[in-house]
Amino acid sequence: MATKTDAERRSWRQNPEAVQRDILSVALSEFAAKGLSGARVETIASQTQTSKRMIYYYFGDKLGLYTKALEAAYMKVRDGEAALDLADLPPDAALARLVAFTFDHHRENPDFIRMVMIENIHNGENLAASRVIRDMNVAAIDKLEDICRRGQEAGLFRADLDPVALHWQISAASFFNVSNRPTFSAIFGPDLFDDTSQARLRAQVVDSILALAARPSALDGIRSRLAGEEESPRKA
């Protein structure tokens, strides 16, 4: 790695937000790989542009750093959802896009999945203590609740649809695809995880969630309409 000049070091020190982002990026990977107990602040500091002392200055202690890294991991998925502009889409298309995004995000961010797995080992204690994460996830349910309400008003979705249960179902399929990849591959082989198979699996997950949400009488129409929207760009 190239040695930084004094001017570059001063510039870096004068940008505390960039310093903290750098620390959190490294910390996320370290905690995801080694867990809360196995990760070492010294190791994290050695891979950043700052010192162990400054890490403690910004985050208090290792648990504080872990919690902030967990918050940053959740923030990334919630920011990605916000960028989808789901409110501007018909409810069935919004739900399909949300499911596809969740599947892709989890697949592309295995460290997020590992952090959630680690937090489950700790019985969710640190997550439960974080108001930041609670507020972010309440907003996520609010977004899904809006999609469900619009779908029900349009006569597309079942009247008894539960947004929290639907969130669980979306998360379960997308999470398992990453969390159990090593064991699933060891038993059944890796073919399901190549790009072609993953695209097919994502489409099946989207379709299954739509089938859970839709009124039976509306499902064929939803599938036809969404298939037509997917074909339109290719025909243009």
Buried (B, 14 or more C-beta within 10 A) or exposed (E): EEEEEEEEEEEBEEEEEEBBEBBBBBBBBBBBEBBBEEBEBEBBBEEBBBEBEBBBEBBEEBEBBBBBBBBBBBBBBBEBBEEBEBEEBBBBBBBBBBBBBBBBBBBEBEBBBBBBBBBEEBEEEBBEEBEBBEEBBEEBEEBBBBBBBBBBEEEBBBEEBEBEEBBEBBBEBBBEBBBEBEEBEEEEEEEBBEEEEBEEBBBEBBBBBBEBBBBEEBBEBBBEBBEEBEEEEEEE
